[in-house]
Amino acid sequence: VKNIMSLISEAVLITLAAQILTLPLLIAYFEQLSLISLLANALVLPAQPGVMTWGGLATLVGLISPALAQPFAWVAWLLLAYTTTLVRALATVPYAAVPIQLSLGAVLLIYALIGLLTWFAKQEASWRGHTLEQLRKNLTQRAALTSSVAFLALTTAWGSSQPDGQLHVAFLNVGQGDAIFIQTPTGRQVLVDGGFYPSVLNDQLGRQMPFWDRAIDLVVATHPDADHVSGLVGVFERYRVERLLTDGSGVGESPIYDEVLLAAEGDKTAVFPVHAGEIIHIDDGVDLHILHPGDQRDAESRNENSVSVRLVYGQFSLLLTGDAEGKAEQAMLRSGLPLQSLVFKAGHHGSRTSSSADFLAAVQPQIVIISAGTGNSFGHPHPETLQRLAAIGATVLRTDELGTIEFISDGVGYRIQAYR
């Protein structure tokens, strides 16, 4: 028994050491910290030698006789099934991972500290004892220094996350879907749609918001399609949302939309259907002009009822139309409301039935964003749409090619950055 416990303890220590050494790199790359990885590894680790042993035997025996190899393969499969089932179950635990960002400098500092501690631990016991005794004599000074360093680190982290006085609009890379995150110059936050996957959206929001921020001022659900609202379920579970704007759809429009409304109710979020002509004041000088839907709702297509908004901040303007197609675009043209915008997110992911020539002529965009998934099965964006955009001389930027696309504006000029 002692030998078994010794082997288990050694395995756990080796795993723990490996996790500690790779943790800074994992956080820097994935921008999240797993709070459940130690438990997961402790439960999964005992099965892995069996997977390798039985899997290796199955491979070797299979070279001679596939039939004889099957019993070995079945044992390996059972161990793998245990592993994958456990991992999937642990992945559903709330707050199993928290978003966090580390700069290159922070990663280097952490590894320097690990190296220093390792070097210190390997010194002679007498030398360590003498050093520790010297440190004890300066406990007060050490405590004061440690507190000062911790305060400086926290202050720096907090300061770097504060609003920079500019408007930020990020077209998030959520695959085949829409999700646009907006932060005003004073830090007010708006999310328009949420894409299809809650985990993907949470990851993207974690890159835009500091890990301690758990509030979003306004969420806009343009219409009940899953590729626009599925991700919002996770938003209401993770963040406190003040207001939700909708196209007026109610319970029963779609199962996933029902979940969104239920989550909003549980979060005590105020829900408001919007109407063309309304203006939502987001912040000083930052307004959302509602262009659609109007009085008439389309009973045949949810896309045609998509909430369409024009964001205005000084000389910077942005038009978002959800999945609006021909009928909705014609309704906006007839409304007489201002449509001209510097930036336009192509309707319905660049489909052929959206972004008509007449509508583009009215919007006159200089830059068009297309939010679509890489190699999607819908053929978005459609070649005809790309031809229409080329005909007006617009610059086309695509999330499937560039990843997240962010505009930063002071209300006069703007700059663009893209990242994955």
Secondary structure, DSSP 8 states (H G I E B T S, - for coil): -HHHHHHHHHHHHHHHHHHHHHHHHHHHHH-EEESSHHHHHHHHGGGHHHHHHHHHHHHHHHHH-HHHHHHHHHHHHHHHHHHHHHHHHHHTSTTSEEE----HHHHHHHHHHHHHHHHHHTS-HHHHHHHHHHHHTTHHHHHHHHHHHHHHHHHHHHHHTS--SSEEEEE---SSS--EEEE-TT--EEEE---S-HHHHHHHHHHHS-TT--EEEEEE--SS-HHHHTTHHHHHHHSEEEEEEESS--TTS-HHHHHHHHHHHHTT-EEEE--TT-EEEEETTEEEEEEE--S---SS-SGGG--EEEEEETTEEEEE-TT--HHHHHHHHHH------SEEE-GGGG-TTSS-HHHHHHH--SEEEE---TT-TT--S-HHHHHHHHHTT-EEEEHHHHSEEEEEE-SS-EEEEEE-
